[in-house]
């Protein structure tokens, strides 16, 4: 089963002919732990790296998959996939110097 073609909202063609596309999402979904937001970090002690992994996505299926994987890994049921329906705008305007 192939993935449905998303509706493209905006697109920008770069000089190298590659495209950056803004596609419509299903909403904003995330994973919370015990009712609260959290950061998910993976550390590799052998090579001394730390990587922060995403816990927010525009795909319901991806959020549910992350939730199931974390609950299985930590042997708990405290991770929950949620849909965000309300948010507060915090900015994003470009400064004069940018």
C-alpha positions in Angstrom: 0.0 0.0 0.0 1.6 3.3 -1.1 1.5 6.5 0.9 -1.1 9.0 -0.3 0.2 12.0 -2.1 0.2 15.0 0.2 -1.3 18.4 -0.7 1.5 20.8 -1.3 0.9 24.2 0.4 4.2 26.0 -0.6 7.3 25.1 -2.6 10.6 26.6 -3.2 13.0 25.6 -6.0 16.7 26.0 -5.1 19.5 26.9 -7.6 20.5 23.2 -7.7 17.0 22.4 -8.9 16.0 20.6 -5.6 12.7 21.5 -4.1 11.7 22.3 -0.5 8.0 21.6 -0.1 5.6 22.5 2.7 3.0 19.7 2.7 -0.3 19.5 4.6 -0.2 17.3 7.7 -2.8 15.4 9.7 -2.3 17.6 12.7 0.3 17.8 15.5 0.9 14.6 17.4 3.4 13.8 20.2 4.4 11.5 22.9 4.2 12.4 26.6 5.4 10.6 29.6 3.2 10.3 32.7 1.2 13.3 31.5 4.2 15.6 30.8 6.5 16.6 28.0 10.0 15.2 27.9 13.2 15.2 25.8 14.4 11.9 24.3 18.2 11.6 24.2 20.3 8.7 22.9 23.9 8.6 24.2 26.7 6.6 22.7 29.5 6.4 25.3 31.9 4.7 23.0 32.2 7.6 20.6 31.0 10.3 23.0 27.9 11.5 21.1 24.5 12.6 22.3 21.5 12.8 19.9 18.1 14.2 20.8 15.3 12.3 19.0 11.9 13.7 18.0 8.8 13.2 20.0 6.5 15.5 17.9 5.3 14.7 14.4 2.5 15.5 11.9 1.7 11.9 11.5 -0.6 10.0 14.0 0.9 6.7 13.0 4.5 7.8 13.7 3.5 9.2 17.2 1.8 5.9 18.0 4.8 3.9 16.8 7.2 6.0 19.0 4.8 5.5 22.0 4.6 1.7 21.6 8.4 1.4 21.2 9.2 3.5 24.3 6.6 1.6 26.4 8.1 -1.7 25.3 11.7 -0.5 25.9 11.1 0.8 29.4 8.5 -1.9 30.3 5.8 0.6 31.2 2.5 2.0 30.0 3.2 5.6 31.0 4.1 6.9 27.5 1.0 8.1 25.6 0.5 9.3 22.0 -1.5 12.6 22.0 -3.0 15.0 19.5 -2.4 18.7 20.1 -5.5 20.7 19.3 -4.6 24.1 20.9 -1.4 26.0 20.9 0.0 29.5 21.7 2.0 31.3 19.0 5.4 32.2 20.4 6.8 34.1 17.4 8.9 33.2 14.4 9.2 36.6 12.9 12.5 37.4 11.2 14.8 40.1 12.8 16.0 43.0 10.7 19.5 41.5 10.7 18.5 38.1 9.2 
